[in-house]
């Protein structure tokens, strides 16, 4: 490796670290809602369905409305400057959440937060594709997508302690600070990399399509549609579980808010972070042998995720041991195993997506994917789980949330079916890449 390559590699790693830190800080605002559900519900007298609305659908609708324009901005303007601006405005809107004096005001504030988040994922992943070649991209993507699991550890464990001690409003005020610092570093220290420098020269030219024509071309590709639909089903079950796991441990295993938050954050967060990074590392190595592994690896991981999740949700209550003041149910073994495999789809699927499209369509393609996963995961996942829990209450009693989560996680079978169809159709083949114009 030449001195220039080493310098480029170090610079890429530095920018990646800032992107991971910024994404983790922003995603903390979503994760901490899981330990805010019970205190917010108590203060405003809200139902499970209403809490599913504020933690899910209201956020997702605002995010989706801004998603495509945000992707277009990232495809046509400086992604670094866009991310820096988003971090500043995100902090302001998060502080407003902590100042809410009514439930409707909090809903509106959460929607404003969603608007500022919309450009973050498409702009960041578009940058990563110009920081790393395809052969090393899965690991870099897995580092970025591991950010939510890192924020889950803080949001569900330390966040539970903060909220239990000082209240949910203070939680919002504290998490508003880190994105401001990272925005300053991005604005002052990071240069925009050349767009498409690692891509096929046929795909690396200037943009030739408007935003809406580009989106139409993407949606006209059946392989792209199937991949996005599979990602949406993954998010539907995964984010429903992330949002309701803490209340599940409280209701079905009799844990305190602090113990449940710590376990949900540390066990699920750590296992998901390790599993996601491992799948990214493994994907890069298997991809050298055959690009078919970009679909094969998510299929294997999803099978193990579904089996582990069913065992976790069906496991009877019972404390296996204590760690300090925290009671650890025996079921947490299966929760850790499910967490390890639940992120196996992310890095390979995103790597495949970045190779399907032109560099000048990449942020738009990721934005469309993010819109679908946000509506399905953040929007419908928590809301439908809460509604099912309310609906099953007359028959299931205190176990209604357990049964609701069981039904929601059967949706992983649909994601597996879509990935299998893509595998059979060889959607990983280079010939399926979309043209630039």
PyMOL commands that set and color helices and strands:
alter all, ss='L'
color gray80, all
select helices_A, chain A and resi 3-31+33-44+48-76+79-98+103-129+134-145+147-166+168-175+177-189+201-203+211-219+222-253+257-289+293-314+332-342+346-356+362-409+412-424+430-432
alter helices_A, ss='H'
color red, helices_A
select strands_A, chain A and resi 319-323+326-329
alter strands_A, ss='S'
color yellow, strands_A
deselect
rebuild
show_as cartoon
